[in-house]
Amino acid sequence: MNFKQLLLVVLISVLTVFATIFVYSKFFKKDFAAVGLPVDGKYPANYAGFFDSKSAAAETTDFTKAAESAVPAVVHIKTKIPAKQISNNLPRGRGNSGNSGDPFEDFFGDFFGRGFGPQVRPEQRASGSGVIISQDGYIVTNNHVVSDGDGGVAPEIKITLNEGKKTFNAKVVGRDASTDLAVLKIETSGLPYLVYGNSDEVKLAQWVLAVGYPFTLEATVTAGIVSAKGRSIGINSQQSASPVESFIQTDAAVNQGNSGGALINTNGQLIGINAAILAPSGTYAGYSFAIPVNIVKKLVNDIIKDGDVKRGYLGITYSPADKQNEDFLKKAGLQSRQGVYVLGAPTDGGAAKAGIKKGDIVTKINDRAVSTGLEMSGIIASSQPGDKVKLNYIRGGKEYNTNVTLSDKPSKVDISNAEIIQDNLGVELKDFDPKKAPQYKIQGVLK
């Protein structure tokens, strides 16, 4: 085959390919919308995105202005608790730790401070953060930051300002273990302070900044996003029998010393008070938790105005254990975390007056879904006694709603109602026979 014949074969092959493509596209190819791409440069009306916005896709978030406004208003809190003598004079006897029955072990145990008798707890120093909320020196922080560890307040609380490094002695105006919040006061004026935002408007994945004094360092700013809202982790039950939790969960790095510091949005508004971390190692491991500012704002106003917290009560008895609540939901034919099972509604409470009964399942408070009792308490925590809240509930498989007026004190739980106690404790109860009182020298109920 000579060169001309080879060239002719190549030319015919190329023409054949183009002809095939033309015929296929003209007569056989069907029109279809490209997957994952706009059609004719436009996005459909039901597109689950925001790229058709002129600004949203291209905008970059600037944290500098927010940080500049927040850092001067966040303070360093240091507490000192003096050495204290602790009495450990337990009666000697069987079952008391430290008493093995060996007199020599008891003697040397006492001698070296491992047994009974007075012992000394050494001086303790702690560090945390706080947020200035008024120019005349009111500061909000965590209750555990200023606690002495025994239910009281640390005798010495010092506040160091970011600007000028001035230090003041602080007094505790009021505190609330249920929410882990405390209000302090220093005597000065003209302070920079943070403006409240609205934590109800906080959205998932929005940028936030945490400001505080971790590890006794100088003021430190970290950034993250809101990873969840309305979280309850059970930590406030360590210091209160009536815990309130509805945390904003973020992945902004928070460590020891950040407690009581500010969580702010990119506008520099206070949206939460950093309070806790979930960390097996004791240091930041991915998530931190802040008390929503709407709870903070309500509590601070109560304390400054009245010296105490005015808390509204719904009047519902529920299981504090999430697992038990889930078991009740399953018995009612619902999935876990679909509501809060009502164990009881005392007659003197607002819920009972609004028609709520034992066995109802509360699904929403003010149109916000609830799945645990702590979440329910967290929503109620920003309300005042006398406020009305909308309550959605399921009864007999059907959903209803009603308005409940919050009372100003906890409802009286009738402990003679054995059915409620049985649900809570998993035991069978019956009335005590008064004829047997002299025999047992007690009054009450028997298992």
Secondary structure, DSSP 8 states (H G I E B T S, - for coil): --HHHHHHHHHHHHHHHHHHHHHIIIII------TTS-BTTB--TT-SS-TTSTTTTT-----HHHHHHHGGGEEEEEEEE--EEE------STT-TT--S-HHHHHHHHHTTSSSS-EEE--EEEEEEEEE-STTSEEEE-HHHHB-SSSSB-SEEEEE-SSTT-EEE-EEEEEETTTTEEEEE-S--S-----B--GGG--TT-EEEEEE-GGG-S-EEEEEEEEEEEE--S-GGGT-SS----EEEE-S---TT-TT-EEE-TTS-EEEEEEEE--TTSS--S-EEEEEHHHHHHHHHHHHHHSS----B---B--S-HHHHHHHHHHTT--TTS-EE-SB--TTSHHHHTT--TT-EEEEETTEE--SHHHHHHHHTT--TT-EEEEEEEETTEEEEEEEE-BSS-----TT-HHHHHHHH----EE--GGGHHHHT--SEE-
